[in-house]
């Protein structure tokens, strides 16, 4: 028996490979499926099933392509409806993978088709559960992503409460819990950085599994403090119900090297959004005027999905040399398939051409402290939880994921000093504001981490440490 977690840090997403006696199954695959094909080929195994725990909102799954390439059967839980052929699993249905058995447990609540898969070993003993977004390590799935007019988030939370109590909590404490996501995903609000755990430990430590919790308490706790879901989530759900363009053709087009003239024509005619995905330090030093910064070395894909509102937006890339394919693949993972190519030679080509460049003003936390005492406008662009945990007293708060909705609240004649957690999101925010005509902006290097460490500024009482960048 082989069970392997394939964890993709940028998306905080876990897919799973199961194998026994020459047969394999994949749970919740990403769109770029070569990893799973290579794993099966190396083992001499045939992929028999592709199991989905639910319709994913935060990435485009590779289930259709994987089934086409291997002949595998796609399996969803009850209530799923799609544009492609699949097996509609029933609660309690068992699937054979070599000498292993995988039992479908219908666990609605995060979405109505959400299912957990219980793996039994060669001896027929329960070994682990693949919980998707029903149960995370330290949290449970948010109940608002599948809400319809006749089904509120409170209704879904009640359904999730019963799924957890009736299907998961009664299982043995020694079972391994393999969730669909870890810390950093927007599919929950309190996920651990750990990517698996025992069910017994989760029963003891996960707030949502508290033994004396009532249904009303559960609903209150699970539905409170949920931020608005990223705008691309429903678009990815729709894509996961459809047959989409294969990722190979998307990558082939997106990795077209563009000459300087070709690049300029696309940018000049507004045919392509210039997306600079280098390191933020490089962007601060020099970049193409009005380009958007979202660096590959941060949470690249989730921020693209949150901030580029048109999922069909044509994109032309300024990429770190040698990472062009990575950039295009990561865009495609969340359905941003319209990459037109990248500037051949990268930013150096632009620099050598003599075209105009822009820079950002960036200061240390200590320099900012001196200015703050003289009355500057200090702006925190972290998320709600980080801000509420601790922030600089007297700062303004405008979270990055809401920037398109509060552009009009900025005044062009004012100077704004902007900080985030570690210096990544503040540069994203500044690039967006500059493209919208707000230019008097200063980045605070190192963000809130540097402010805490290197200044004497008064902070609100800190409840928990901020770990985001």
N, C-alpha and C positions, 0 to 999 in steps of 0.2 A: 504493500500500500504506500502510495506517495501522495502527500498533500502539500502543496507549495503556495504561499502567498506571494503575489507579484504586486508590489506596492509602488505607486507612482506619486512621488512626493509633491510635485507641482499641483496636482489635483487632489491630493490627500485621498487617493482612491485605491482600493484593494480589489484585484481580480484573483481568481484561484484556479489552480491546476490540480486535478485529481486523476490518479492513474492506478490501474490494477490489471494484471494479466493481459497486457497489450491493448487495453481499452482506456480511453481518457475522456474527461469532461472538463469544460471550462465554465466558470461562474463569473458573470458580469465582466466580459472582456471589453477592453478599450477598442477604439476604432482601428488602430494600427495593430494588426493581428499576427505579424511575423513572429513575435516572441513565442506565442502559443504554438504556432506551427513548428517552429524550431524545437521546442521542448518535446513535442510529440514525436517528431522525426528522430531526434537523438535517442529517444527511448524505444523507438520502433513501435510506437503505439498509434492507434487510430482514434481520432476524436469522434466520439459517438454522440455526445450531447453538448449543447450550449444552454446553460441554465441562466435565466434572468430572475433576480429577486424582485424587480419592479421596473417600471419605465423610468429610467434615470433622467434627472433634470439638469445635472451639472456637467454631463459629458455625453458625447455621441458614442453609443456602443457599437462594437464590431460584430454583433451576432449574425447579421444577414450575410456579410462577406465571409465570415468563418464557416457558416453553414454551406454556402456556395462552394467554397474551396474544399471542404472535407466531406460533404454529404451528411453532416451531423444534423440532428433534430433539435430545433429551437424549442425550449420549454418555458412558458410563463405560468404563473398561478391563475386562479379563477378571476374572471371579470376582465381579462385583457382582450383588447380588440386592436388589430393591426392591418396593414396593407399587404402583408406577406404571410406565407403559410407557417404555422407553428403548432405545437401540441399544447392544448389547454389543459394544464395539470389540475388534478383534483386534490382536495385536502386529504392527506393520508396516502396518496399514491406513491408507489415505490419504483425506483428506476435502478436497474442493474448496471454496474460499471465493473467488469471483471468479477471478482469475488466480493465486491463491495455493494452495499445498497444505500441509495440516497432517497430519503423520504421527504416529500413536500408537506410542509406545515403551513397552511394558509394563515397569515398573520396580518390582516389588514389594519390600517390606521394611518401609517405614513402615506400610503396610497391604498386604494381598495383592492388592487391585485397583488400587493406586497406579500411575499412568501419567504419563509425561512426553510433552509434545507438541512435536514438532520442526516449526518453520515454515520453509517454502521460499518464496523470493520469486518474482517474475514470471519470472525467468530460470531458475528451478529450483534456485537455490543455497541452501544452508542459511543461515538468517539468525539464528534464535534458538531457545531451548528454554524451555518453560514447565514448570517442574519440580515445582510443587506443594510437597509436604512431603518429597519425595525428596532434593532438594539445596537448601540454603539458601546465602546468602552467609555464609561462615565456618563452616558447620555442615551437618549432615544431619538428617533427621527422626528423632525418637525411635522406637525399635522396640518399645515396650511397650504402645502404645495399642490394638493389634489382637490382642494375645496372647490365645489361648484355652487351654483345658486341655491340648490336644494340640500347642500351638504356643507355645513360650516366647519371651521377648524375645531370647534368644540365637539361637534359630532364625531369628527375623525379622532380626536383625542380620546373620547369615550371608547371608540372602537379599538384604538391602540391599547388602552388600559386593559381591556378584556383579552386581547390577543396575548399580551405579556403574561397576564395572570393565568390564562387557561392553557396556553401552548408552550410557553418558554420557562416560566418559573417552576413548574412541576418537574422539569427535567433534572438529571443528576448534576450535582455540584461540580464533579470533576470534568465535565464536558468543556472543551475549548470553544470559546466564542470567537469567531472570525467575522468581523463587521465589514461593511462596505466602504467605510471612511474612517479617517482619524482626524486629529486636530488640524484646523485650517480649513476644513470644509464648511460651506454655508448650509449644509443639510441638517445641521444640529447646532446647538449653542454652547455645549459644555464638554466637548469631546476630549478624551485623553490623548496625549502624544503616543501612548502605547497602542499597538495595532492588533493585539489579541490579548486574551485573558481567560481565566477559568470562569465558568458561570457562577460558581460559589462565591468567588471574590466580587463579582458584579452584584450579586444579591446582597452582599454585605456593604458595598461602597457606592453603588449607583443610586443616586437620589430617586430615580424613577421606579426602582424596584423595591423600595422600602416596604417591609412586610405589613406595617400597620397603616399604609397609605390608603385613603379612601378614593373613590372615583372622582369626587369633586375636587379633592386636593390635587390629584394627578392632573386633572384638566387645567386647574389654575396654574400649577407650576410649569407644565409643559407649554402652555400657550402664552405665558408672560415672558417679556423680554425678547421676543422674536423680532428681529429686524425684517424689513421688507426683503423678499427674495430677489436676488439679482435678476435683471430684466431679461436675460437670455434663457432662464430656466424653462419657461413654457415653450420656447422655441426648440430647445433640445428635446423636450418630451415629444413634441410633434415629429421631430426628425427620427426619434427612436421607434416611432410607430410606422415609419415609412421605409421605402427602399431608397437608399441614397447613393450618390456617386462614390465610387471606390476611392480610397485614400491614395492609392498609387498615382492615379491620374491627377489628383489635386496637388500632390507633392511635385509631380513632374512639371506642371504648369507654374506652380509657385516658386520653383527653384530655377526659373529662367533668368540667366544673367542679363541685366539691362545695361546698355551703354549709357553714358551720361546724358546724351541727347534724348534717348528713349525714356529714361527716367524723368527728365525734366518735362518732356511733353506730357506724360501721364500726370505729373504733379500739377503742371500749369493749367491743364484743362479740367482739373478737379476730377479726373478719372480714377485717381488712386490716392488714398490717404497715406501719407508718409508716416510709417510706424518705425520708430527707432528703438530697437531692442538690445542695444549695447548696455554696458554697465552705467549706472547713474553718474558715476564720477566722470566718465567720458562725455556723457551728455551735458553735464554742467560746464565742462571745459569748452566744448564747441559742438554745435548741432545745426541742422538745416532749419532756418526760420519757419515757425508754425508747424513743425513736426510734432507728433505725439510720442512721448516716451512711455514705454512699458517694457522694462528690462527682462531678459530671459532668466536672469539669476534671482528673480523674485517669484511671486505667484503670478506668473505671466498670463496663462490662459484664463484663470478666474477674473483677473482685472480687465483683460480684453473683453470678456463677456459682460462684465458689469458696466464698462464705460464706452464701448463702441456700440451704439444702440442699434445700428442696422447690421444684422447678421450677414447680409449679402454685400456689405461694403467692400468695394475693390480696395486692396491693400498693396502698397509697394514698400519693400523693406530696406531699412538700413540695419544690417545684421553684423554681429561679430564674425570675422572671417572664419569660414569653416563650419559655421553653425546655422547656415541658411536652411538646410533640410529640417533641422530640429525646430526652428521657428515655424516653418510652414506646417509641420506635423502637429505641433502643439496647438496651432490655430485650428486645424481641422478636427482635433479632438473635441472641440466644443462647437463645431459646426460653422466656423468661419472659413469657408472653402474658397473664397474669391481672392486668393493671393495671386497677383499678376507677375511677380518676379522681384528681384533684389538688385540694388546698385552694384554692378561688378566692381570689385576692388574695395567695396565698403565705403565708409565715410572718408577715407583717405583720398578716394577719387574726387569727391566733392571738394575737399580741401585743396587738392592740387589744381583744381580747375579755376580757382580764384573767385568762385561764386561767394556771395555774402554768407556769413555765418552768424549765429547767435550764441550767446553764453548765458549762464545763470549766475546770479550773485548768491554766494553761499558763505555762511559765517559759522564760527564755532559756537557752542552753547555758551561759553564764557563771554564772547563778544555780544551775543544776543542778550545776555543778562544785563550788561551795561546799558544797552539801548532800551531794554524793557523798563528799567528804572526811570527812564526819561519819557516814558509814555507811548511806546510804539504799539501798533496793532499786532498782537500775537494770536496766531490761529492754529488750532489743533484739528487735524484732518483724520484722526484715527476713528475706530468704530465706537459705537455707543458704550459697549462693555468696557473698553479700555479707558474711555474718557471718564465714565462713572467710577471706575476703580481708583483712578488718580490722575490729576492734571495740574497744570500751573494755574494757581489762583489768579483770576483776572483775565485769562485768555478767552477768546471766542472759540466756538466749536461748530465746525461744518464738516461732517464726515465725507471722505472722498467718494463713497458710493452714491452720494446725493449731489455731487457737484453740478451735474447738468440741471438740477432743479433749483439751485440757489445762485447761479451765475449772476443774475440781476441784482443780488444783494451786495456785490462787490462794487466799490467806487474806484473809478480809474485814477483819480487824483490822490488816493491814499496809498501808503506803503504797508505791505503785509509781510510779517515774518511768519513762516509756515513750518510746523514740525509734525512728524508722525511718530512711529515707534522707533525706527532706526535709520531713516533717511531715504527709503525707497519710495514710499507713497507720497511724500512731500514733493518729490521731483515730478512724479506723475501729475499731481495737482497743479503744479506751476506750469507744466507744459500745456495743460488744457486751458488754464486761465490766460496764458500768453496768446494762445491761438484765438481766444475770444476777446482780445483787446485789452486785457489787464496786464500791465507790464511792470508795475512797481512792486516787485516781489523778491523776497529773500528766503533762501532755504537755510534751515538750521541743521548743520551737519550732525549726524548721529542721533537726531531726534530726541524723543523723551528719555531714552536710555542715557544719552550724554547729558541731558539737563539734570537728571537725578544724580548722576555721578559727579558732575563737574561744576555745579552751580549751587548757590544758597537760596535760590528762589523758593518761595513758599508753595508747597503742593497740598492739594486736598488729601485727606486721609486715605492711604492706600489699603484697599481690601485684599487684593491679590496682584501678583506681579504680572505686568504686561510682557508678552513674549512675541508679539507680532512685529514685523519690520515695516 
